[in-house]
Amino acid sequence: MKKRIEVIASEESFNNLSTFTDLKEMNETVRTYKDMLCTSIKRADVRARLITLLELLKRHSCKQLGVSYMNKNTIAAKLEVSYKTVQRLMKKLEDLKVIKQVPMKRSKDMLQTSNAIVIEPIEEMSDKTPIEKSKKCPAIKTTTPSLKQNINNKRNRTCALTPKVANSFSKANFVPHWVPEQFADLVSCFYNESSTISEMWKVVKQCNRVINHMTEERAFTPQQELTVGLKAVKELVMKVKQEAKIDNLFGYFNGIVNNVMDKLYFDANFMNRYI
């Protein structure tokens, strides 16, 4: 029997469903889920589609953090898969407790509309209780041969774990420390590769030209530089949404950064703001 839909699709409802306090928390949660999918899903094609779907939901969950209300037909078109495939992928993410779907109805006619898709916060494993120690625990004498055997076993376990550790390092996707956190958080909403994020910040740094070679003074202060970078990323996203032809992402972004800097360099209010 079909359950009655109680939630009306409105901005207030979406705000109430929001599960995160800030963008950084949502990004960290999604990164954790992606790492979990990499290790738990064996089929490479399914794993890739689940991660792509999760990344798409994250990018469309920035207004109400963690809540997306795209319909499945739109998702299918963006992922270039069938409607049925989207249903199966959604079901898999729900089974893994990564997302939940909340049925919604329109306020005009009270008929069902697209489900709200909520990215679930990571549950802390706080329910586990430590195993009680036995009251009587007889002491076991350690002889020299048994001690050597224990040492050898520890060495063997360490050697066996080394390839796994190396493999986990090879999958690491950390943003370099010299990229401002605010810039990295914004760009990661649209591009999840750390190399892309760091390369885009390099573009901003390179465009900030030296105006005094004696003192190495640049046209913009670090704070102004960050503001320029954030404005340029927002402009890039708008261009992508308008389906602008972009053959080289970094070259295109370089042009946007230069245009933003040219405008702001002659804006007295902006230049005096962060002196």
C-alpha positions, 0 to 999 in steps of 0.5 A: 500500500502506498504511503501518504505523502506529507511533505510539501515541496517548498523552500522551508521544507528543503531548509528543514531537510538540510543536514549540514551546517556549512559547505566544508562539512558537506564536501568532507562527507562526500569525500568520505563516501566516495572513498567508501564506494571505492573500497566496497563496490567491486564492479568498476562501471557501477562504482564509477556511476555511483561516484559520478551520481554522488558528485552530481547530487553534491553540486546541486545541493549547495543552496540547501546544503545536502538537499537536491530536488532534481528529477530522475529524468534530468539526472539521467540526461546529465549522466547519459544513462536510462531512467531505470539505471538512475533508479537502480543507482539511487536504490544502491546509494540508499541501501548504503545509507549515503542518501535518502529520498523524501517524497514531496507533493506540490502546494498547488494541486497536492499531487506528487512531484520529484523526491527531495534527495538528501545526502546523509551525514556520517553516523558516528559509531558510538553505540559499541560498548567495550568487551568486558575483561575476565575477572580471572585472567591467568598469567601466561609465561613467555618463553624465548622461542614464543617471543621470537615467534611473536616478533616474526609474526608481527614482521610478517603482518607488517609486510603483508599490509605494506602494499595495501597502505601504498595502494591507499596512498595512491588513491589519496586526493588531497588539495595542497596546503598552499591553496586557500581553503575557501577557494578549494571548497568552492571549486570542489563543488564543481571539480573533484580532482585536487590537481584541477583545483590546485592548477586553477589556483596557480592560474590566479597566482600567475595572473597577479603580476609583479608591479615592482621588481625591486620589492616583489610587490604584486598588483593585488594583496593575498586577500584581494587575490582570493576575492578575484579567484572566487569571482572568476570561478563563479564566472566560469560556472556561469559560462559552463551553464550557458554552454560556452565552448571550452576547449581548454579549461585552464586557458579559458579560466586564465582569460576570465581571471585576467578580465576580472583583474583588469576591471577590479584594478581600476576599482578604487573601492576594491583596491582600498578595501584590503590594504 
